[in-house]
Amino acid sequence: MSKEQSYVLKAWEVTLRKTQQAKKRANSVFGTVSVAPHTDHDVTSDENDDETTTNRNSLEEFYHAERVLPNGDYYTGQWYDNFPHGQGKYLWTDGCMYIGEWYNGKTMGHGKFGWPSGATYEGEFKSGYMDGIGTYMGPSGDAYKGQWVMNLKHGHGVKSFANGDAYDGEWRRGLQEGQGKYQWSDGCHYTGEWKNGTIFGKGSFVWTNGNRYDGCWDEGFPRGNGTYKWDDGSFYVGNWSKDPEEMNGTYYPSGNEGSLEWDPKDLFNNLSEYTICSGERVPMLPSQKKLSVWNSSKRIEKPRRMLVDGRVSVDVDNRAFEKMNMWGNDTSEGGADMRKELDAELMRLEAEGLHSLKPSAVPMKLPKAGRKQGETISKDHRNYDLMLNLQLGIRHSVGRQAPSASLDLKPSAFDPKDKIWRRFPREGTKYTPPHQSTEFKWKDYCPLVFRSLRKLFKVDPADYMLSICGDDALRELSSPGKSGSFFYLTNDDRYMIKTMKKSETKVLLRMLAAYYNHVRAFENSLVIRFFGLHCVKLNGPTQKKVRFVIMGNLFCSKYSVHRRFDLKGSSLGRTTDKPESEIDSNTILKDQDLGFIFRLQKAWYQEFIRQIDKDCEFLEQERIMDYSLLVGIHFREASVAGELIPSGAQTPIGLLLSNQITFGESEEDAGHRLSRSEVDDLLSEPSRWASIRLGTNMPARAERTMRKNDSELELVGEPTGEFYDVVMIFGIIDILQDYDISKKLEHAYKSIQYDPTSISAVDPRLYSRRFRDFIFKVFTDDN
């Protein structure tokens, strides 16, 4: 799209937005107007056509229509501006039917959708989706009543299955997750925690004979601490697992009974008969149904195929673009008048100070691709021996035999004194191999805790060692961080190694128990993941100690990261010090450099704000401040010249315009976008969401913003309505700075010179509140 086309389109969007708002206000004041149904035989000449259309548009835009459409579909109900609008009934030729409320051609509000199979959904719709409170009745007898989000069960709901089973509880993205009760047809039931559609967490299983199990579960079976009770009062307490080596416990009889002739493995055999019913799939999602509507009431043309949520399908007739001639080559009187009106509209907006609505004269471009980060540590590198020491120590720590780590740890495991020293002489020992590096000592801090963390984060020990200790050397980042720490990356970019100050090590060990419990309780926690804490003590006169922590690399993704932002919510000094010519895809930008608002899909946004609140509460309780949200953006579409392609067709106004024209998009360009059917398939198959989780590979839309002035107080600019399809990666980093005496002094000193609310060094409670306020402005619901 040319600059001139972008200019006119933006003004068109502004004008249409205001026009639609005025129409909504008029409808709320005057209500609906019904007139005789419109037929094509009412018009006998072009002159009468124009006169009739003018009168109806001015007086009777909202009217009743009853039409048999050219493809055989049938609609009867209220009609407005060439779309179903209000109450109406639409019958498709395949037997599907919708009766209910419409808004500009979209099923919006309360309605009932029926399938030829006999299945029905009655409840709330939003933009073509089942969204809100609704009841689905399946053809085989399945029934669900509860909350929906974008065709998926999400929130509280009750489902009864055709086989007699029933579930009452929480759902997330179409699967049971959270607290819920599942009752089988024979009367046995489970009450407790769920995850991804399986029994997971703490809960109780009760049999009809009165026996019960109370304890921890993992994927439908007992795992961890638990108690099995008989109806006579006797019980068995122990650690449960499918692995016989991990299984152990004690039997407590109710009276003077003899030894127990019962194998705990019988419990697993019994539970294998109690499977969770998956239920039946919705045969075809309402959002996949297409409407056949006329493009104009003035002339008869080939009907346009439009999805229920307003998007045009791929078989739309794009010749309308040639007929409209709405760009600069339109020399007709009507085209010139339109251009004058658009120019006048922009001038009026500028006079009102709404400069943010005017599109930028300079289109956004992809930043320069940065080189692969880091300098490979070769044999002549100053830190080559340190790297070898580190790799030898990691191989020793992870590779040595140890009992299977249970996730239930004793308090002694978190004791800072729980550490293992090991000497590594060059000639080797009984426990260490010979090596070519200098002699050193190796220390493991809280080894059992970090072994359990790696298990909790599903890190395979062999892959972990291969990444860090394989044949490929580590890479040292070109410059140390602000704290003076050095960073190293593994060759596969999966792990980052950071050198630690002694104070940071103390903070991590102090909060390790709380950190462990937090990431275990909240799988989607955005807090940075730690995999190991170690120390290398070099031999020599200085006896230098190098402490380091191994973390996950947030930006290890199949998507290239085009923009990186470090966001704190403070303004003082929060801008990059690089000139524009030196900024590339590896440059870390800051709060004052941010020019976007990120819009997440509703379900993800709700999960995002919940998790940010939980993570910030945890950090506040641990007296941590100065952390930040590290954000990476991958722009999904760009031209050959490197200019970013806006996704204007996905905005409400863009959706309306996309029903009329296609802006010169080639088939190759269109192929990079997910089609609506692909999106619906993704939503209907929650298992396909495996590669997407909160903060990782998340699809979103970035709306460009512009600041009215250069004031540092304005961290978030005004939205422009210019959207880009992006994939986002984000997480909370730098969580090892507590509010110690140095930070208190920094706060006192800077408060004399600057606004106290603008500086980074503030009390953890104030920091947490300011951080959340800012993040919730930058991230919002994609309504």
C-alpha positions in Angstrom: 0.0 0.0 0.0 1.4 3.4 -1.0 1.8 6.3 1.5 -1.1 8.1 -0.1 -3.4 5.1 0.1 -2.4 4.7 3.8 -3.2 8.4 4.4 -6.7 8.2 2.8 -7.5 4.9 4.5 -6.7 6.3 7.9 -9.0 9.3 7.3 -11.7 6.9 6.0 -11.4 4.9 9.2 -11.8 8.0 11.3 -14.8 9.2 9.4 -16.5 5.8 9.5 -15.8 5.4 13.2 -17.6 8.7 14.0 -20.5 7.8 11.6 -21.1 4.5 13.2 -21.0 6.0 16.7 -23.6 8.5 15.6 -25.8 5.8 14.1 -25.6 3.8 17.4 -26.7 6.9 19.4 -29.6 7.5 16.9 -30.8 3.9 17.3 -30.7 4.1 21.1 -32.9 7.3 20.9 -35.3 6.5 18.1 -35.5 2.7 18.3 -36.2 0.6 15.3 -38.2 1.4 12.2 -40.0 -1.3 10.2 -41.0 -0.8 6.5 -42.2 -3.1 3.7 -39.7 -5.7 2.6 -37.4 -4.6 -0.2 -37.4 -6.5 -3.5 -35.5 -6.0 -6.6 -38.7 -5.4 -8.6 -39.4 -2.1 -6.7 -36.9 -0.3 -9.0 -37.9 0.4 -12.6 -35.2 2.9 -13.6 -31.9 4.3 -12.5 -33.5 7.6 -11.6 -36.1 5.9 -9.4 -33.4 3.7 -8.0 -31.4 6.7 -6.8 -34.5 8.4 -5.4 -35.6 5.4 -3.5 -32.2 4.7 -2.1 -31.7 8.3 -1.0 -35.1 8.4 0.8 -34.5 5.1 2.5 -30.9 5.9 3.6 -32.1 9.2 5.1 -35.3 8.0 6.7 -35.6 4.2 6.8 -32.0 2.8 7.1 -33.2 0.3 9.8 -36.0 -1.9 8.3 -37.3 -5.5 8.1 -36.2 -7.8 5.3 -37.2 -11.2 4.1 -34.9 -12.6 1.4 -34.0 -15.8 -0.4 -30.4 -15.3 -1.2 -28.8 -16.3 -4.5 -27.0 -19.3 -3.0 -30.2 -20.6 -1.5 -29.8 -19.3 2.1 -32.7 -17.6 3.7 -32.9 -14.6 6.0 -35.8 -12.8 7.6 -35.4 -10.1 10.2 -34.2 -6.6 10.8 -31.7 -5.1 8.2 -29.5 -2.1 8.4 -26.8 -0.8 6.0 -26.8 -3.9 3.9 -26.3 -6.2 6.8 -28.5 -8.2 9.3 -28.8 -5.9 12.3 -31.1 -6.5 15.2 -33.3 -9.5 15.6 -33.2 -12.0 12.7 -33.2 -15.6 11.5 -30.7 -17.0 9.1 -31.1 -20.5 7.5 -28.2 -22.1 5.6 -28.7 -24.6 2.9 -26.9 -27.3 4.9 -29.5 -27.1 7.6 -27.7 -24.9 10.1 -29.8 -22.1 11.6 -29.3 -19.1 13.8 -32.1 -17.1 15.5 -31.2 -14.1 17.6 -29.4 -10.8 17.7 -27.1 -9.4 15.0 -24.8 -6.4 14.8 -23.6 -5.3 11.4 -23.7 -8.8 9.9 -22.2 -10.5 13.0 -23.9 -12.7 15.5 -23.7 -10.5 18.5 -25.8 -10.8 21.7 -28.2 -13.5 22.7 -29.1 -16.2 20.2 -29.7 -19.8 19.4 -27.6 -21.8 16.8 -28.8 -25.2 15.6 -27.0 -27.9 13.6 -28.5 -30.5 11.3 -27.4 -33.2 13.7 -29.8 -31.9 16.3 -27.1 -30.1 18.4 -27.9 -26.7 19.7 -26.2 -23.8 21.4 -28.3 -21.1 23.2 -26.6 -18.2 24.9 -24.3 -15.2 24.2 -22.4 -14.6 21.0 -19.6 -12.1 20.3 -18.3 -11.4 16.8 -19.6 -14.8 15.6 -18.1 -16.8 18.5 -19.9 -18.6 21.3 -18.7 -16.2 24.0 -20.3 -15.5 27.4 -22.9 -17.7 29.2 -24.4 -20.4 27.1 -25.8 -23.9 26.9 -24.7 -26.5 24.4 -26.7 -29.7 23.8 -24.9 -32.3 21.7 -26.7 -34.8 19.4 -25.6 -37.8 21.5 -26.7 -36.4 24.8 -23.7 -34.4 26.0 -24.7 -31.1 27.6 -22.6 -28.1 28.9 -23.9 -25.1 30.6 -21.5 -22.3 31.7 -19.0 -19.8 30.5 -17.4 -19.7 27.0 -14.6 -17.6 25.4 -14.2 -17.8 21.6 -15.9 -21.1 21.2 -14.1 -22.7 24.1 -15.4 -23.6 27.5 -13.5 -21.2 29.7 -14.6 -20.3 33.3 -17.1 -22.2 35.5 -19.3 -24.7 33.8 -21.2 -27.9 34.3 -21.0 -30.7 31.8 -23.0 -34.0 31.7 -21.8 -36.7 29.3 -23.8 -39.1 27.3 -22.3 -42.1 29.3 -23.7 -40.8 32.6 -20.5 -39.0 33.9 -20.7 -35.4 35.0 -18.2 -32.6 35.7 -18.9 -29.4 37.7 -16.0 -27.0 38.0 -13.5 -24.7 36.3 -12.5 -24.9 32.6 -9.6 -23.3 30.7 -9.4 -23.2 26.9 -11.8 -26.1 26.5 -10.3 -28.4 29.2 -10.9 -29.0 32.9 -8.4 -26.9 34.9 -8.6 -25.6 38.4 -11.0 -26.8 41.1 -13.7 -29.3 40.0 -15.7 -32.4 40.8 -16.0 -35.3 38.4 -18.6 -38.0 39.1 -18.7 -41.3 37.2 -21.9 -43.1 36.3 -21.3 -45.7 39.0 -21.3 -43.1 41.7 -17.6 -42.8 42.4 -16.3 -39.2 42.3 -13.2 -37.1 42.4 -13.1 -33.6 44.0 -10.0 -31.4 43.7 -7.5 -29.9 41.3 -7.3 -30.4 37.5 -4.8 -29.4 34.8 -5.1 -29.7 31.0 -8.1 -32.0 31.3 -6.5 -34.5 33.7 -6.5 -34.9 37.5 -3.5 -33.1 38.7 -2.6 -31.5 42.1 -4.4 -32.2 45.4 -7.7 -33.9 45.6 -9.8 -36.8 46.9 -11.2 -39.8 45.2 -14.2 -41.5 46.9 -15.5 -45.0 46.0 -19.1 -46.1 46.5 -18.0 -48.6 49.1 -16.7 -45.8 51.4 -13.0 -46.1 50.7 -11.2 -43.0 49.6 -7.8 -41.6 48.7 -6.7 -38.1 49.8 -3.5 -36.6 48.5 -1.4 -35.6 45.5 -2.1 -36.6 41.9 -0.3 -36.5 38.6 -2.0 -37.2 35.3 -4.9 -39.1 36.8 -2.9 -41.2 39.3 -1.6 -40.7 42.9 1.9 -39.2 43.0 3.5 -37.9 46.1 2.2 -37.8 49.6 -1.3 -39.4 50.2 -3.5 -41.4 52.4 -5.8 -44.3 51.4 -8.6 -44.9 53.9 -10.9 -47.9 54.3 -14.5 -47.6 55.5 -13.6 -49.5 58.7 -11.2 -46.7 59.8 -7.9 -48.3 58.8 -5.6 -46.3 56.5 -2.3 -46.4 54.6 0.0 -43.3 54.5 3.0 -42.9 52.3 4.6 -41.7 49.1 2.7 -42.9 46.0 4.2 -43.5 42.6 3.9 -45.8 39.6 7.6 -46.5 40.1 7.9 -49.3 42.7 11.2 -47.9 43.9 9.6 -44.6 44.8 6.6 -46.3 46.5 6.7 -46.6 50.3 4.3 -46.2 53.2 2.9 -47.4 56.5 -0.4 -49.2 57.2 -2.3 -48.3 60.4 -5.1 -50.8 61.3 -8.3 -49.7 62.9 -8.2 -52.3 65.7 -6.4 -55.5 66.5 -6.1 -56.6 62.9 -3.3 -58.7 61.6 -0.9 -57.8 58.8 -2.4 -56.2 55.7 -2.7 -58.4 52.7 -3.1 -55.6 50.2 -0.8 -54.3 47.5 -0.8 -50.5 47.0 -0.4 -51.1 43.3 -3.9 -52.5 43.3 -5.1 -48.9 43.7 -3.4 -47.9 40.4 -5.0 -50.9 38.6 -8.4 -49.9 40.0 -8.0 -46.3 39.0 -7.1 -47.2 35.4 -10.7 -48.2 34.9 -11.9 -44.7 35.7 -11.1 -42.6 32.6 -12.2 -39.0 31.9 -14.7 -38.8 29.1 -13.6 -36.5 26.4 -17.1 -35.8 25.2 -18.1 -35.0 21.6 -16.7 -32.2 19.5 -18.9 -29.3 18.2 -19.6 -30.4 14.6 -19.0 -27.0 13.0 -18.2 -23.8 14.9 -20.7 -20.9 14.3 -17.9 -18.6 13.4 -17.1 -20.9 10.4 -20.5 -20.3 8.8 -20.6 -17.8 6.0 -23.3 -15.3 5.0 -24.3 -14.4 1.5 -25.2 -10.7 1.4 -25.5 -8.0 -1.2 -22.7 -5.5 -1.6 -25.2 -2.7 -2.4 -28.9 -2.0 -2.4 -28.5 0.1 -5.5 -27.5 -2.5 -8.0 -27.6 -6.3 -8.3 -24.1 -7.8 -8.2 -22.6 -11.1 -7.4 -23.2 -11.8 -3.7 -20.2 -11.5 -1.5 -19.2 -14.3 0.8 -18.7 -13.0 4.3 -17.9 -14.8 7.5 -20.2 -14.3 10.5 -17.6 -12.1 12.3 -17.4 -9.8 9.3 -14.4 -11.0 7.4 -14.6 -11.7 3.6 -13.6 -15.2 2.6 -10.9 -15.9 0.0 -13.4 -16.3 -2.9 -14.6 -12.7 -2.7 -14.8 -10.9 -6.0 -12.0 -8.3 -5.8 -13.0 -6.5 -9.0 -14.9 -4.1 -6.8 -11.6 -2.5 -6.1 -11.2 -1.5 -9.7 -14.8 -0.1 -9.8 -14.4 2.0 -6.7 -11.3 4.0 -7.9 -11.1 5.5 -4.4 -7.4 6.5 -4.6 -5.6 9.4 -6.2 -6.2 8.3 -9.8 -9.9 8.9 -9.3 -10.5 12.1 -11.2 -14.3 11.9 -11.0 -16.3 14.6 -9.3 -17.4 12.2 -6.6 -13.8 11.0 -5.9 -12.6 14.6 -5.7 -15.3 15.5 -3.2 -14.5 12.5 -1.1 -10.8 13.5 -1.0 -11.8 17.0 0.1 -14.0 15.7 2.9 -11.2 13.4 4.1 -8.6 16.3 4.0 -11.1 18.5 6.0 -11.6 15.7 8.5 -7.9 15.4 9.1 -7.5 19.2 9.5 -10.4 19.2 12.0 -8.7 16.4 14.0 -5.4 18.3 14.0 -7.2 21.4 15.2 -8.6 19.4 18.1 -5.1 18.2 19.0 -5.8 14.6 18.0 -2.5 14.3 16.2 -2.1 10.7 17.3 -4.9 9.7 15.0 -3.0 10.8 12.0 -0.8 8.1 10.5 2.9 8.6 10.5 4.4 10.0 7.3 7.3 7.5 7.7 6.2 3.8 7.5 7.7 1.5 10.1 10.6 -0.7 9.0 12.0 -3.9 10.4 15.2 -3.1 12.4 18.5 -4.1 11.1 19.3 -7.8 11.8 21.9 -8.0 14.5 24.8 -10.4 14.4 24.7 -13.5 16.5 25.2 -12.4 20.0 28.4 -13.0 21.9 32.0 -13.8 21.3 32.9 -17.5 21.1 35.3 -18.5 23.9 38.2 -20.0 22.0 41.4 -21.4 23.5 43.2 -18.1 23.6 40.2 -16.3 25.3 40.9 -14.9 28.7 38.1 -16.9 30.2 38.7 -20.1 28.4 39.9 -21.9 31.6 36.9 -20.6 33.5 34.6 -22.0 30.8 36.3 -25.4 31.1 36.0 -25.4 34.8 32.3 -24.5 34.6 31.6 -27.3 32.1 33.5 -29.9 34.2 31.6 -28.9 37.3 28.2 -29.0 35.6 28.9 -32.4 34.0 29.9 -33.7 37.5 26.9 -32.2 39.3 24.2 -33.3 36.8 25.8 -36.5 35.7 26.4 -38.2 39.1 23.9 -40.8 40.2 21.3 -39.6 42.6 17.9 -40.9 43.8 14.9 -39.7 41.9 14.1 -36.2 43.1 10.6 -35.8 44.7 9.0 -32.4 44.3 8.1 -32.5 48.1 11.3 -31.2 49.7 12.3 -31.0 53.3 13.2 -27.6 54.8 16.8 -28.7 55.2 17.1 -28.9 51.4 16.8 -25.1 51.3 19.4 -24.4 54.0 22.1 -22.1 52.5 24.6 -24.4 54.3 23.5 -27.3 52.1 26.3 -27.2 49.6 28.9 -29.6 48.2 32.5 -28.8 47.7 34.6 -30.8 45.2 38.3 -30.5 44.3 39.2 -30.9 40.6 43.0 -31.4 40.3 44.4 -31.8 36.8 45.3 -35.4 37.3 41.8 -36.3 38.4 40.5 -38.2 41.5 38.2 -41.0 42.3 35.3 -38.8 41.7 36.6 -36.3 39.1 38.1 -36.8 35.6 41.6 -35.6 34.6 41.5 -32.3 32.6 43.7 -29.8 30.8 42.4 -26.7 32.8 43.9 -25.2 35.9 43.1 -26.9 39.3 39.9 -25.5 40.9 37.3 -26.2 43.5 33.6 -26.6 42.6 30.7 -25.7 44.9 27.0 -26.8 44.4 24.5 -24.7 46.3 21.3 -26.6 47.4 21.8 -29.3 44.8 18.6 -31.2 45.6 16.5 -28.0 45.2 17.9 -27.2 41.7 17.6 -30.8 40.7 13.9 -30.7 41.6 13.5 -27.3 39.8 14.9 -28.8 36.6 12.5 -31.7 36.9 9.7 -29.3 37.6 10.6 -27.3 34.5 10.8 -30.5 32.5 14.5 -30.2 31.7 16.0 -33.4 30.5 19.4 -34.0 32.3 21.1 -35.3 29.1 19.9 -32.3 27.0 20.9 -29.9 29.8 24.5 -31.3 29.9 24.7 -31.4 26.1 23.7 -27.7 25.8 26.2 -26.5 28.4 29.0 -29.1 28.3 28.9 -30.3 24.7 31.6 -29.8 22.1 30.4 -26.4 21.2 31.9 -23.5 23.2 30.0 -20.9 25.2 29.6 -17.4 23.9 30.4 -14.4 26.1 28.3 -11.3 25.5 30.3 -8.3 24.3 29.7 -6.1 27.3 28.8 -6.7 30.9 25.5 -5.7 32.3 24.9 -2.6 34.4 25.5 -4.6 37.6 29.0 -5.6 36.4 28.0 -9.2 35.8 29.1 -11.1 32.7 26.7 -13.2 30.6 27.4 -16.3 28.7 25.1 -18.1 26.2 25.1 -21.8 25.2 25.6 -22.4 21.5 22.0 -23.5 21.1 20.8 -20.3 22.9 18.7 -22.3 25.4 20.6 -21.3 28.5 22.2 -18.1 29.8 24.9 -18.1 32.5 25.3 -15.0 34.6 28.1 -14.3 37.0 26.8 -13.2 40.5 27.9 -10.9 43.2 28.0 -12.3 46.7 25.0 -10.2 47.7 22.9 -11.5 44.8 23.8 -15.1 45.8 22.7 -14.4 49.3 19.4 -13.0 48.1 18.7 -16.0 45.9 19.5 -18.5 48.7 17.3 -16.5 51.1 14.3 -16.5 48.8 14.9 -20.0 47.3 12.2 -21.7 49.3 9.6 -19.1 48.4 10.7 -19.1 44.8 10.4 -22.9 44.6 6.9 -22.9 46.1 5.8 -20.1 43.8 6.9 -21.6 40.5 5.5 -25.0 41.6 2.1 -23.4 42.4 1.9 -21.3 39.3 3.1 -23.2 36.2 2.6 -20.1 34.0 4.7 -17.9 36.3 6.5 -15.2 34.2 9.4 -15.1 36.7 12.8 -16.1 35.2 13.6 -19.8 35.6 16.7 -20.8 37.5 18.3 -24.2 36.9 21.5 -24.1 39.0 23.6 -22.1 41.4 27.4 -22.8 41.5 30.8 -21.4 42.4 34.3 -21.9 41.0 37.2 -21.2 43.3 40.4 -20.8 41.3 43.7 -21.9 42.8 46.4 -19.3 43.1 47.4 -16.5 45.4 44.1 -14.6 45.0 41.8 -17.6 45.6 39.3 -15.9 43.4 35.7 -17.0 43.6 33.3 -16.8 40.6 29.7 -17.4 41.5 27.2 -17.9 38.7 23.6 -18.9 38.1 22.2 -20.8 35.1 18.9 -19.4 33.7 16.6 -20.1 30.8 17.2 -17.8 27.8 13.9 -16.0 27.4 14.5 -15.3 23.7 15.3 -18.9 22.6 12.5 -19.3 20.1 11.8 -20.4 16.6 10.8 -16.8 15.8 13.4 -14.2 15.2 13.1 -11.3 17.7 12.9 -8.0 15.8 12.4 -5.7 18.8 13.4 -6.1 22.5 12.2 -3.9 25.4 13.1 -3.8 29.0 10.1 -2.3 30.9 10.1 -1.1 34.5 7.4 1.6 34.6 9.9 4.3 35.6 10.8 7.2 33.4 14.2 8.6 34.7 16.9 7.5 32.4 14.7 4.9 30.7 15.7 5.4 27.1 18.4 3.9 25.0 21.7 5.8 24.7 22.3 4.5 21.1 21.7 6.7 18.0 19.0 5.4 15.6 21.7 4.3 13.1 23.2 1.9 15.6 20.0 0.3 16.8 19.4 -3.3 15.5 17.4 -6.3 16.5 19.7 -7.1 19.5 19.4 -3.6 21.0 17.5 -3.6 24.3 15.1 -0.6 24.3 13.5 0.9 27.4 10.3 2.4 28.6 10.7 5.8 26.8 11.5 4.0 23.5 8.3 2.0 23.5 5.8 2.9 20.8 3.2 0.2 21.0 0.3 -1.1 23.0 0.0 -4.9 23.0 -3.4 -6.4 22.6 -3.9 -10.0 23.8 -6.8 -12.3 23.1 -9.3 -12.1 26.0 -8.6 -15.4 27.6 -4.8 -14.9 27.5 -5.2 -11.3 28.8 -7.1 -12.5 31.8 -4.5 -15.1 32.5 -1.8 -12.4 32.0 -3.1 -10.0 34.5 -3.7 -12.7 37.1 -0.2 -14.0 36.7 1.4 -10.5 36.8 -0.5 -9.9 40.1 0.7 -13.2 41.6 4.3 -12.7 40.5 4.4 -9.1 41.8 2.9 -10.1 45.1 5.6 -12.8 45.5 8.4 -10.3 44.7 6.9 -7.7 47.0 6.8 -10.2 49.9 10.4 -11.0 49.3 11.3 -7.3 49.4 12.5 -7.4 45.7 12.6 -4.3 43.5 14.2 -3.1 40.3 12.9 -6.0 38.3 11.6 -5.6 34.7 9.5 -7.2 32.1 11.7 -8.2 29.2 9.6 -8.2 26.0 10.5 -9.6 22.5 8.5 -8.9 19.4 8.4 -10.8 16.1 6.6 -8.9 13.3 4.8 -11.4 11.2 4.5 -9.5 8.0 6.9 -7.2 6.1 7.4 -6.2 2.5 10.4 -7.1 0.4 11.8 -3.6 1.1 11.6 -4.3 4.8 8.5 -2.1 5.6 6.1 -3.5 8.1 2.7 -4.3 6.8 -0.1 -3.1 9.1 -3.0 -5.5 9.8 -5.6 -2.8 9.3 -8.1 -5.3 7.9 -8.4 -6.8 11.4 -9.6 -3.7 13.1 -13.4 -3.2 13.2 -13.2 -0.5 10.6 -10.7 -2.5 8.6 -13.1 -5.5 8.6 -15.8 -3.3 7.1 -13.4 -2.0 4.4 -12.1 -5.5 3.7 -15.6 -6.5 2.7 -15.3 -4.1 -0.2 -11.6 -4.1 -1.4 -8.3 -6.0 -1.2 -5.3 -3.7 -1.2 -3.2 -5.3 -3.8 -2.2 -8.2 -1.7 -0.6 -11.1 -3.5 -1.3 -14.7 -2.9 2.2 -15.1 -1.5 1.6 -12.3 1.1 -1.8 -13.7 2.0 -0.3 -17.1 2.5 1.6 -15.9 5.6 -1.7 -15.2 7.5 -3.8 -17.7 9.4 -7.1 -18.2 7.7 -10.2 -17.9 9.7 -10.8 -21.7 9.4 -7.3 -22.3 10.6 -7.9 -20.1 13.6 -11.2 -22.0 14.3 -9.4 -25.3 14.0 -6.8 -24.1 16.5 -9.4 -23.0 18.9 -11.4 -26.3 18.6 -8.3 -28.4 19.3 -6.7 -27.2 22.6 -4.0 -29.8 22.2 -2.6 -27.8 19.3 -1.8 -24.9 21.8 1.1 -26.9 23.2 3.7 -24.6 21.5 2.0 -21.5 23.0 2.0 -20.7 26.6 1.8 -17.5 28.6 4.9 -15.4 27.6 6.0 -17.9 24.9 5.2 -17.7 21.2 2.0 -15.7 22.0 0.1 -14.3 19.0 -1.0 -10.8 19.6 -1.6 -7.4 17.9 0.7 -4.4 18.5 -1.0 -1.1 18.1 1.3 1.8 17.3 1.3 4.8 19.6 2.5 8.4 19.4 3.3 10.8 22.1 1.8 14.3 21.8 5.0 15.7 23.3 8.4 14.6 24.5 7.6 14.7 28.2 9.1 11.9 30.2 5.9 11.7 32.3 4.1 10.3 29.3 5.3 6.7 29.1 2.4 5.4 27.0 1.5 7.4 23.9 -1.9 7.8 22.2 -3.1 4.8 20.1 -3.1 5.5 16.4 -5.3 2.6 15.1 -2.3 1.2 13.2 -2.1 -2.5 14.0 0.6 -5.1 13.4 0.3 -8.9 13.7 3.1 -10.0 16.1 4.3 -13.0 18.1 5.4 -12.1 21.6 7.8 -13.4 24.1 8.1 -11.9 27.6 9.1 -12.7 31.2 10.1 -11.0 34.5 13.9 -10.7 34.9 16.5 -9.2 37.4 14.7 -10.4 40.5 17.7 -10.6 42.8 17.9 -6.9 43.9 16.4 -6.4 47.4 15.8 -3.0 48.9 19.0 -2.9 50.9 20.8 0.1 52.4 22.5 1.0 49.1 19.1 1.3 47.3 17.6 3.3 50.1 20.5 5.8 49.9 20.1 5.9 46.1 16.4 6.7 46.6 17.1 9.4 49.1 19.8 11.1 46.9 17.9 11.0 43.7 14.6 12.1 45.3 16.3 15.5 46.0 17.1 16.0 42.3 14.2 14.3 40.6 10.6 13.4 41.0 10.6 10.5 43.5 8.0 8.6 41.5 10.1 8.6 38.3 13.2 6.9 39.7 13.7 3.1 39.7 15.0 2.8 43.3 11.8 2.9 45.4 10.2 0.8 48.1 9.2 -2.7 46.9 5.5 -2.1 47.6 5.5 1.2 45.6 7.6 -0.5 42.9 5.2 -3.3 42.5 2.2 -1.0 42.3 3.9 1.3 39.7 5.1 -1.7 37.7 1.7 -3.2 37.5 0.0 0.1 36.6 2.4 0.6 33.8 2.3 -3.0 32.4 -1.6 -3.0 32.5 -1.5 0.1 30.3 0.9 -1.4 27.8 -0.9 -4.7 27.6 -4.7 -4.7 27.1 -7.6 -6.8 26.0 -8.0 -7.1 22.2 -11.7 -6.2 22.3 
